[in-house]
């Protein structure tokens, strides 16, 4: 079947200080899905074993804690995107009203 991660689009705001790229983010999410949430040490090991990240020194230098923080952020972004999709355009104004 279709792998939902393949066509996952994350809205990257302005790319200032871009710490992770899309391929890395997608990998982190797929692996977290597979390994289970919170297994950051294992996640880190997977990053280091992957041939596609062989020359990605920055990504490979991330600590498990940094990887975990990134996953948390990505999950929040995806959740909020899904929520705004479900709500449709009707209710979206509400969030901006103080």
C-alpha positions as CSV (number, residue, x, y, z in Angstrom):
1,X,0.0,0.0,0.0
2,X,0.9,3.7,0.0
3,X,3.4,4.7,2.6
4,X,1.9,7.8,4.2
5,X,5.4,9.0,5.1
6,X,6.4,9.3,1.5
7,X,4.0,12.1,0.7
8,X,4.2,13.7,4.1
9,X,4.6,17.4,3.5
10,X,5.8,19.5,6.4
11,X,5.4,23.2,6.1
12,X,8.9,24.6,6.9
13,X,8.6,28.2,7.9
14,X,11.5,30.4,6.8
15,X,14.5,28.1,6.6
16,X,16.7,30.2,8.8
17,X,18.9,28.0,10.9
18,X,17.5,24.9,9.3
19,X,18.6,22.2,11.6
20,X,17.1,19.2,9.8
21,X,16.1,18.6,6.2
22,X,12.9,17.0,5.0
23,X,14.5,13.6,4.3
24,X,15.9,13.5,7.9
25,X,12.6,14.5,9.4
26,X,10.7,11.9,7.4
27,X,13.3,9.3,8.5
28,X,12.9,10.3,12.2
29,X,9.1,10.0,12.0
30,X,9.2,6.6,10.2
31,X,11.7,5.2,12.6
32,X,9.9,6.5,15.7
33,X,6.8,4.9,14.3
34,X,8.7,1.6,13.9
35,X,10.8,1.6,17.1
36,X,8.2,3.2,19.3
37,X,8.1,6.7,20.8
38,X,10.9,7.5,23.2
39,X,13.5,5.0,21.9
40,X,15.9,7.8,21.1
41,X,19.1,5.8,21.6
42,X,17.9,3.3,19.1
43,X,16.8,6.0,16.8
44,X,20.3,7.5,16.9
45,X,21.8,4.1,16.1
46,X,19.5,3.8,13.1
47,X,20.7,7.2,11.8
48,X,24.3,6.1,12.0
49,X,23.7,2.8,10.3
50,X,21.8,4.2,7.3
51,X,23.8,4.5,4.1
52,X,21.8,7.4,2.9
53,X,23.1,9.5,5.8
54,X,26.7,8.4,5.4
55,X,27.9,11.9,4.6
56,X,25.3,13.7,6.6
57,X,27.7,14.6,9.5
58,X,25.5,17.1,11.1
59,X,22.5,14.7,11.3
60,X,24.8,11.9,12.6
61,X,26.2,14.2,15.3
62,X,22.8,14.8,16.9
63,X,22.4,13.4,20.4
64,X,19.5,11.1,21.1
65,X,17.9,13.9,23.1
66,X,18.1,16.3,20.2
67,X,16.6,13.7,17.9
68,X,13.8,13.2,20.4
69,X,13.1,16.9,20.7
70,X,12.9,17.1,16.9
71,X,10.4,14.2,16.8
72,X,8.3,15.9,19.4
73,X,8.2,19.1,17.3
74,X,7.3,17.2,14.2
75,X,4.5,15.4,15.9
76,X,3.1,18.7,17.2
77,X,3.3,20.2,13.7
78,X,1.5,17.2,12.1
79,X,-1.1,17.2,14.8
80,X,-1.9,20.9,14.4
81,X,-2.0,20.5,10.6
82,X,-4.5,17.6,11.0
83,X,-6.6,19.5,13.4
84,X,-6.9,22.5,11.2
85,X,-7.8,20.2,8.3
86,X,-10.5,18.6,10.3
87,X,-12.0,21.8,11.6
88,X,-12.3,23.1,8.1
89,X,-12.4,26.8,7.3
90,X,-15.4,27.6,9.4
91,X,-13.9,27.5,12.9
92,X,-10.4,28.6,12.1
93,X,-11.0,32.3,12.9
94,X,-11.8,31.4,16.5
95,X,-8.2,30.6,17.3
96,X,-7.1,34.0,16.3
97,X,-9.6,35.9,18.4
98,X,-8.3,36.9,21.8
